[in-house]
Amino acid sequence: MQMASQSSEPMYIAREPIFPRRVSGFFRTLKWWIMIVTLGIYYITPWIRWDRGPALPDQAVLVDLAGRRFYFFWIEIWPHEFYFVAGLLIMAGLGLFLFTSALGRVWCGYTCPQTVWVDLFILVERWIEGDRNARVRLWNADWDLRKWRLRLTKWIVWILIAVATGGAWVFYFADAPTLLVDLFTLNAHPVAYTTVAILTATTFVFGGLMREQVCNYMCPWPRIQAAMMDPETITVAYRDWRGEPRGKKHENTEGDCIDCMACVNVCPAGIDIRDGQQMECITCALCIDACDDIMDKIGKPRGLIDYLALSDEEAERAGAAPKPIWKHVLRPRVLLYTALWSLIGVGLVYALFVRSDIELTVEPVRNPTYVTLSDGSIRNVYNVRLRNKLGDDRQFRMMLSSDDILRINMEGEGAQTNQVTVPANESLIQRIYVTARPEDPAASRDRTDLRLWVEDVQNGDRAGRATTFNGVEQ
């Protein structure tokens, strides 16, 4: 039997380099401002100070892994309060669904870190190598001294940006001024240098070399977005009913599109928006700026490429005005996402403001379940974890409430007063004893409900936890 010949075509197509042309306009200016604001927040935030008292760090935003705390200005999140972080992650996901269903991939086009750093890297590339035509010529040129000089200059600037990116990230996990000195004096922990090196390499490769490939092949969102969008979604699109048939300006055509390729030449993904909706499109709207500029030059109305809803096609083809944007945005899917997002946000804010500065957890010691004393009294033992979330040491008094008469005693220095000092911003495990006399009903009852209370002696704040007292089963 003759074997079928195998194809010599490669399994993967090599990346075609993309050289976006410089463009100006409303959306390009908006993207510049968003890039400045987002990068400013990222690089500056670790250096903002916030006075929390002598016992706590003064960095406004800090992920203190050693101390198991997350600080965000006046908010302090403890490990057992991770539900706040989980809630924020859920809100981020719902927010992505909300904005995508209403306005398409606005996150990808304007605020995604990959988009922001690619914009910055392309800006550096344009400053050093020139605009689109100059960069295309340089790409096709032989490797001479000039090409090496321009490429090395560009790569050095990219590496400096990448190092600043990785360095800024590690500053969120330690005191920024101290860590900066340690990094330059080679006294920082090896984990810090490793993290900076990894983030430097990934920023350089993703932002400088891979660019749109990260979005097309590594990010799952382009494939998920289709489930979030429908014909009512506002997205970047080409009005083919107005632009076709296209042709050069001197040709006798009925469409407004003169096939100048301006929309293609400015696209960072290298696609042609005139081919319809595509997974690679990040709706950065640079093609809108490029097309509007051409329309102004040839005396045609703007909006051949624009933010629009595909459901308006039939009306616009008939010459009618499209629906107002708010009618596209305020539809059931968007309202549902908004309601869920708001509900979680309100719940997190409520939980944040009602939480106490003191907390306790109670763990009964069950080995043995109870102890019979020499006078016939029944004693239960409990380990109570006290948390002091305040910035100074506090005296806490232990109490209990029950329908039966029970006595409470503490182990250690506070045995006489039932008071214990809990250091600032710390947890402390205190052992306590609850005793029922022989004549008390709780002594001969299998289980008795009670509640342990802790009171801040200084300000009177209280927190309680329910538990049970175990007696001699009759």
C-alpha positions as CSV (number, residue, x, y, z in Angstrom):
1,M,0.0,0.0,0.0
2,Q,1.3,3.4,-1.0
3,M,1.6,5.8,1.9
4,A,0.1,9.3,1.5
5,S,2.7,12.0,1.2
6,Q,2.9,14.3,4.2
7,S,2.3,18.1,3.7
8,S,5.5,20.2,3.9
9,E,3.5,23.2,5.2
10,P,4.5,24.2,8.7
11,M,2.0,23.6,11.5
12,Y,2.4,27.2,12.8
13,I,2.6,30.4,10.7
14,A,5.4,32.7,11.6
15,R,4.4,36.0,13.0
16,E,4.1,38.8,10.6
17,P,5.6,42.0,12.1
18,I,3.1,44.9,12.6
19,F,4.2,48.5,12.4
20,P,1.3,50.7,13.5
21,R,1.4,54.2,12.0
22,R,1.1,57.3,14.2
23,V,-2.4,58.7,14.4
24,S,-4.0,61.6,16.3
25,G,-7.5,62.2,17.3
26,F,-10.0,61.9,20.2
27,F,-9.5,58.2,21.0
28,R,-5.7,58.4,20.6
29,T,-5.6,61.3,23.1
30,L,-7.9,59.4,25.4
31,K,-5.6,56.4,25.3
32,W,-2.6,58.6,26.1
33,W,-4.3,60.0,29.2
34,I,-5.4,56.6,30.3
35,M,-1.8,55.3,29.9
36,I,-0.4,58.2,31.9
37,V,-3.0,57.7,34.7
38,T,-2.7,53.9,35.0
39,L,1.1,53.9,34.8
40,G,1.2,56.7,37.3
41,I,-1.0,54.8,39.7
42,Y,1.1,51.7,39.3
43,Y,4.5,53.3,39.8
44,I,3.6,55.9,42.4
45,T,1.3,54.0,44.8
46,P,3.9,52.0,46.7
47,W,5.6,55.3,47.7
48,I,2.4,56.9,49.3
49,R,2.6,57.0,53.1
50,W,-0.2,56.5,55.5
51,D,0.2,56.9,59.3
52,R,-1.3,54.0,61.2
53,G,0.6,54.4,64.4
54,P,4.0,53.2,65.7
55,A,3.2,49.5,65.7
56,L,2.0,49.3,62.0
57,P,3.6,49.9,58.6
58,D,3.2,53.4,57.1
59,Q,2.9,52.3,53.5
60,A,-0.5,53.2,52.1
61,V,-0.9,50.0,50.0
62,L,1.0,47.0,51.2
63,V,0.7,43.2,50.9
64,D,2.5,42.1,54.1
65,L,3.0,38.4,53.5
66,A,5.2,38.0,56.6
67,G,2.6,39.7,58.9
68,R,-0.3,38.1,56.9
69,R,-2.0,41.5,56.4
70,F,-3.2,43.5,53.4
71,Y,-3.2,47.3,54.0
72,F,-5.1,49.7,51.8
73,F,-5.0,53.2,53.2
74,W,-7.3,53.0,56.3
75,I,-8.4,49.5,55.5
76,E,-6.6,46.5,57.0
77,I,-7.5,43.0,55.9
78,W,-6.6,40.0,58.0
79,P,-6.2,36.4,56.7
80,H,-9.7,35.3,58.0
81,E,-11.2,38.2,56.1
82,F,-10.1,37.0,52.7
83,Y,-13.7,37.2,51.7
84,F,-13.1,40.9,51.0
85,V,-10.5,40.0,48.4
86,A,-12.7,37.3,47.0
87,G,-15.5,39.8,46.7
88,L,-13.3,42.2,44.9
89,L,-12.3,39.6,42.4
90,I,-15.9,38.6,41.8
91,M,-16.7,42.3,41.2
92,A,-13.8,42.6,38.8
93,G,-15.1,39.6,36.8
94,L,-18.7,41.0,36.8
95,G,-17.4,44.4,35.9
96,L,-15.6,42.9,32.9
97,F,-18.8,41.2,31.8
98,L,-20.8,44.4,32.4
99,F,-18.5,46.7,30.3
100,T,-18.1,44.1,27.5
101,S,-21.8,43.5,27.1
102,A,-22.4,47.3,27.0
103,L,-19.4,48.6,25.1
104,G,-17.4,45.7,23.8
105,R,-13.8,45.1,24.6
106,V,-13.1,48.5,26.2
107,W,-11.0,46.9,28.9
108,C,-8.8,45.4,26.2
109,G,-8.5,48.5,24.2
110,Y,-7.8,51.0,26.9
111,T,-6.9,49.7,30.4
112,C,-5.5,46.1,30.0
113,P,-1.9,46.1,31.2
114,Q,-0.8,44.4,28.0
115,T,-2.3,47.2,25.9
116,V,-0.9,49.9,28.1
117,W,2.7,48.6,28.0
118,V,2.5,47.8,24.3
119,D,1.4,51.4,23.7
120,L,4.4,52.6,25.7
121,F,6.8,50.3,23.9
122,I,5.5,51.3,20.4
123,L,5.9,55.0,21.5
124,V,9.6,54.3,22.3
125,E,10.0,52.4,19.1
126,R,8.5,55.3,17.1
127,W,10.8,57.9,18.8
128,I,13.9,55.9,18.1
129,E,13.2,54.2,14.7
130,G,10.7,56.6,13.2
131,D,7.1,56.2,12.0
132,R,5.6,53.2,10.1
133,N,7.4,53.6,6.8
134,A,10.8,54.1,8.4
135,R,10.3,51.1,10.6
136,V,9.3,48.9,7.7
137,R,12.4,50.0,5.8
138,L,14.6,49.3,8.8
139,W,13.0,45.9,9.3
140,N,13.8,44.9,5.7
141,A,17.3,46.4,5.7
142,D,20.5,44.5,6.2
143,W,22.1,44.4,9.7
144,D,24.5,47.3,9.4
145,L,25.9,49.7,12.0
146,R,22.9,52.0,11.9
147,K,20.4,49.2,12.3
148,W,22.3,47.7,15.3
149,R,22.6,51.2,16.9
150,L,18.8,51.8,16.6
151,R,17.8,48.3,17.7
152,L,20.2,48.3,20.7
153,T,19.0,51.8,21.8
154,K,15.4,50.7,21.6
155,W,16.0,47.4,23.5
156,I,17.9,49.2,26.2
157,V,15.0,51.6,26.8
158,W,12.6,48.7,26.7
159,I,14.7,46.9,29.4
160,L,14.8,50.0,31.6
161,I,11.0,50.2,31.4
162,A,10.7,46.5,32.1
163,V,13.0,46.7,35.1
164,A,11.0,49.6,36.5
165,T,7.8,47.5,36.0
166,G,9.2,44.5,37.9
167,G,10.7,46.8,40.5
168,A,7.4,48.6,41.1
169,W,5.6,45.3,41.6
170,V,7.9,44.0,44.4
171,F,7.5,47.4,46.2
172,Y,3.9,46.4,46.9
173,F,5.1,43.5,49.1
174,A,7.7,45.3,51.3
175,D,8.4,48.8,52.6
176,A,9.3,50.6,49.3
177,P,12.1,52.9,50.4
178,T,13.8,50.2,52.5
179,L,13.6,47.6,49.7
180,L,14.9,50.1,47.1
181,V,18.1,50.6,49.2
182,D,18.4,46.9,49.7
183,L,18.1,46.2,46.0
184,F,20.8,48.6,45.1
185,T,23.1,47.6,47.9
186,L,22.6,43.9,47.1
187,N,21.1,43.2,50.5
188,A,17.6,42.3,49.4
189,H,16.2,38.7,49.6
190,P,16.9,36.5,46.6
191,V,13.1,36.2,46.1
192,A,13.0,40.0,45.3
193,Y,15.7,39.8,42.7
194,T,14.1,36.7,41.1
195,T,10.7,38.4,41.0
196,V,12.2,41.5,39.4
197,A,14.1,39.4,36.8
198,I,11.0,37.4,35.9
199,L,8.8,40.4,35.5
200,T,11.4,42.3,33.6
201,A,11.8,39.4,31.1
202,T,8.0,38.9,30.7
203,T,7.4,42.7,30.3
204,F,10.1,42.9,27.6
205,V,9.0,39.9,25.7
206,F,5.2,40.4,26.0
207,G,5.2,44.2,25.4
208,G,8.1,44.5,23.0
209,L,8.3,41.3,21.0
210,M,5.0,39.3,21.2
211,R,2.5,42.2,21.5
212,E,-0.7,41.2,19.8
213,Q,0.2,37.5,20.0
214,V,-0.4,37.7,23.8
215,C,-3.9,38.8,23.1
216,N,-4.6,36.3,20.3
217,Y,-3.0,33.1,21.7
218,M,-2.4,33.5,25.5
219,C,-5.4,35.5,26.8
220,P,-8.7,33.6,27.0
221,W,-10.9,36.7,27.0
222,P,-11.0,37.2,23.1
223,R,-12.7,33.8,23.0
224,I,-15.1,34.4,25.9
225,Q,-16.1,37.9,24.7
226,A,-18.5,36.4,22.1
227,A,-20.7,35.2,24.9
228,M,-20.9,38.6,26.4
229,M,-21.7,40.5,23.2
230,D,-24.9,40.6,21.0
231,P,-26.1,42.9,18.2
232,E,-27.1,45.6,20.8
233,T,-23.5,45.9,22.0
234,I,-21.7,49.1,21.2
235,T,-18.5,48.2,19.5
236,V,-16.1,49.5,16.8
237,A,-17.5,48.6,13.4
238,Y,-17.4,49.6,9.7
239,R,-20.5,51.0,8.0
240,D,-20.2,48.9,4.9
241,W,-23.6,50.0,3.7
242,R,-22.1,53.5,3.4
243,G,-18.5,52.7,2.4
244,E,-19.1,50.1,-0.3
245,P,-18.4,49.7,-3.1
246,R,-15.0,51.1,-2.2
247,G,-12.5,52.6,-4.7
248,K,-9.8,55.1,-5.1
249,K,-10.7,58.8,-4.8
250,H,-10.4,59.4,-8.6
251,E,-12.6,56.4,-9.4
252,N,-16.3,56.7,-10.0
253,T,-17.6,54.8,-7.0
254,E,-20.7,55.1,-4.9
255,G,-19.1,54.3,-1.5
256,D,-17.3,56.7,0.8
257,C,-14.4,54.3,1.4
258,I,-11.5,55.2,-0.8
259,D,-9.5,52.1,0.2
260,C,-6.6,54.2,1.6
261,M,-5.7,51.5,4.1
262,A,-5.3,54.1,6.9
263,C,-7.5,52.0,9.3
264,V,-5.3,49.0,8.7
265,N,-2.0,50.9,9.0
266,V,-2.8,52.2,12.5
267,C,-4.2,49.0,13.9
268,P,-1.9,47.4,16.6
269,A,-3.5,44.0,15.8
270,G,-2.9,44.3,12.0
271,I,-6.4,43.6,11.0
272,D,-8.8,45.2,8.6
273,I,-11.9,46.3,10.4
274,R,-13.8,46.4,7.1
275,D,-13.8,42.6,7.1
276,G,-16.3,42.7,10.0
277,Q,-16.1,41.6,13.7
278,Q,-12.9,39.7,14.4
279,M,-11.5,38.0,17.5
280,E,-8.2,40.0,17.2
281,C,-9.9,43.4,17.4
282,I,-9.4,45.0,20.9
283,T,-11.7,48.0,20.0
284,C,-8.9,50.5,20.7
285,A,-10.7,52.9,18.2
286,L,-7.5,54.1,16.5
287,C,-9.1,53.1,13.2
288,I,-11.9,55.6,14.0
289,D,-9.4,58.4,14.4
290,A,-7.5,57.4,11.2
291,C,-10.7,57.1,9.1
292,D,-12.2,60.4,10.4
293,D,-9.1,62.2,9.4
294,I,-9.3,60.9,5.9
295,M,-13.1,61.7,5.7
296,D,-12.2,65.3,6.7
297,K,-9.6,65.5,3.9
298,I,-12.0,64.2,1.1
299,G,-15.0,66.2,2.3
300,K,-17.1,63.2,3.5
301,P,-19.0,63.0,6.8
302,R,-17.2,61.3,9.7
303,G,-18.3,58.0,11.2
304,L,-17.6,55.6,8.4
305,I,-15.8,53.6,11.1
306,D,-17.3,54.3,14.5
307,Y,-18.6,52.9,17.8
308,L,-22.0,51.6,16.8
309,A,-24.5,48.7,17.5
310,L,-24.9,46.2,14.7
311,S,-28.6,46.1,15.3
312,D,-28.8,49.6,13.8
313,E,-27.7,48.4,10.4
314,E,-31.2,47.9,8.9
315,A,-32.3,51.4,10.1
316,E,-29.2,53.1,8.8
317,R,-29.4,51.3,5.4
318,A,-32.9,52.8,5.1
319,G,-31.7,56.2,5.9
320,A,-33.2,56.3,9.4
321,A,-31.4,57.6,12.5
322,P,-30.0,54.9,14.8
323,K,-31.3,54.3,18.3
324,P,-29.9,56.5,21.1
325,I,-26.8,54.9,22.8
326,W,-28.6,54.7,26.1
327,K,-31.2,52.4,24.6
328,H,-28.5,50.0,23.6
329,V,-26.7,50.2,26.9
330,L,-29.8,49.9,29.2
331,R,-31.0,46.5,28.3
332,P,-31.7,43.4,30.5
333,R,-28.3,41.8,30.3
334,V,-26.5,45.0,31.3
335,L,-29.0,45.8,34.0
336,L,-28.6,42.3,35.5
337,Y,-24.8,42.6,35.6
338,T,-25.1,46.1,37.1
339,A,-27.4,44.8,39.8
340,L,-25.2,41.9,40.7
341,W,-22.1,44.1,40.7
342,S,-23.7,46.7,42.9
343,L,-25.2,44.1,45.3
344,I,-21.7,42.6,45.9
345,G,-20.2,46.1,46.3
346,V,-22.8,47.2,48.8
347,G,-22.4,44.0,50.7
348,L,-18.6,44.4,51.0
349,V,-18.9,48.1,52.1
350,Y,-21.5,47.1,54.7
351,A,-19.3,44.2,56.0
352,L,-16.3,46.6,56.1
353,F,-18.1,49.2,58.2
354,V,-19.8,46.8,60.6
355,R,-16.8,44.7,61.5
356,S,-15.4,45.1,65.0
357,D,-11.9,46.1,65.9
358,I,-11.9,43.2,68.3
359,E,-12.7,39.6,67.5
360,L,-12.6,36.2,69.2
361,T,-12.9,32.6,68.2
362,V,-13.6,29.9,70.8
363,E,-12.3,26.3,70.6
364,P,-13.5,24.0,73.4
365,V,-10.9,21.5,74.6
366,R,-12.5,18.1,74.2
367,N,-9.8,15.8,75.6
368,P,-11.3,15.3,78.1
369,T,-14.7,16.8,77.5
370,Y,-15.0,17.9,81.2
371,V,-13.0,17.6,84.4
372,T,-14.6,16.7,87.8
373,L,-12.8,18.7,90.6
374,S,-12.3,17.6,94.2
375,D,-15.4,19.4,95.4
376,G,-17.6,17.8,92.7
377,S,-17.6,20.9,90.5
378,I,-17.5,20.3,86.7
379,R,-15.0,22.3,84.7
380,N,-14.7,22.9,80.9
381,V,-11.6,24.2,79.2
382,Y,-11.6,26.6,76.2
383,N,-8.9,28.1,74.1
384,V,-10.0,31.6,73.0
385,R,-8.1,33.4,70.2
386,L,-8.4,37.2,70.8
387,R,-7.6,39.6,67.9
388,N,-6.7,43.2,68.5
389,K,-7.1,45.1,65.2
390,L,-6.2,48.5,66.8
391,G,-2.8,50.3,66.6
392,D,-2.1,50.1,70.4
393,D,-2.0,47.5,73.1
394,R,-5.4,46.9,74.7
395,Q,-6.7,45.4,77.9
396,F,-9.5,42.9,77.3
397,R,-11.9,41.5,79.9
398,M,-13.4,38.1,79.6
399,M,-17.0,37.5,80.6
400,L,-19.8,35.0,79.9
401,S,-23.5,34.9,79.8
402,S,-25.8,31.9,80.4
403,D,-29.2,31.1,81.8
404,D,-27.4,29.0,84.4
405,I,-24.9,30.1,87.0
406,L,-21.4,29.5,85.7
407,R,-18.0,30.8,86.8
408,I,-15.2,31.9,84.5
409,N,-11.4,32.0,85.3
410,M,-8.4,32.7,83.2
411,E,-5.1,31.1,83.0
412,G,-2.0,33.2,83.6
413,E,-1.5,36.7,85.0
414,G,-5.1,37.8,84.5
415,A,-6.5,35.0,86.7
416,Q,-7.7,37.5,89.4
417,T,-9.3,40.1,87.2
418,N,-10.1,38.0,84.1
419,Q,-8.2,40.6,82.0
420,V,-5.5,40.1,79.5
421,T,-3.3,42.5,77.4
422,V,-3.4,41.8,73.7
423,P,-0.6,43.6,71.7
424,A,-1.4,46.0,68.9
425,N,-2.4,44.4,65.7
426,E,-1.8,40.9,67.0
427,S,-3.6,37.7,68.0
428,L,-3.3,36.0,71.3
429,I,-4.6,32.6,72.5
430,Q,-5.9,32.7,76.0
431,R,-7.0,29.6,78.0
432,I,-10.1,30.0,80.2
433,Y,-11.9,27.7,82.6
434,V,-15.7,27.6,83.0
435,T,-16.9,25.9,86.2
436,A,-20.4,24.7,87.4
437,R,-20.9,23.9,91.1
438,P,-22.3,20.4,91.9
439,E,-25.7,21.9,92.7
440,D,-25.9,23.9,89.5
441,P,-28.2,22.4,86.8
442,A,-25.4,22.8,84.2
443,A,-23.2,20.3,86.1
444,S,-25.7,17.5,85.6
445,R,-26.9,18.5,82.1
446,D,-25.4,17.1,79.0
447,R,-25.1,20.4,77.2
448,T,-25.7,24.0,78.3
449,D,-25.6,27.0,75.9
450,L,-23.5,29.9,76.8
451,R,-21.8,32.9,75.2
452,L,-18.3,34.1,75.9
453,W,-17.7,37.8,75.7
454,V,-14.6,40.0,75.4
455,E,-14.8,43.7,76.3
456,D,-12.3,46.4,75.5
457,V,-11.6,48.0,79.0
458,Q,-10.7,51.3,77.4
459,N,-13.7,52.0,75.2
460,G,-16.2,49.4,76.1
461,D,-16.4,47.7,72.7
462,R,-17.6,44.1,72.9
463,A,-17.6,40.9,70.9
464,G,-19.1,37.6,71.6
465,R,-19.1,34.0,70.5
466,A,-21.6,31.2,71.3
467,T,-20.4,27.8,72.6
468,T,-21.6,25.0,74.9
469,F,-20.8,23.7,78.4
470,N,-20.7,20.0,78.9
471,G,-21.8,18.5,82.1
472,V,-22.1,14.9,83.5
473,E,-24.6,13.1,81.4
474,Q,-27.2,11.5,83.6
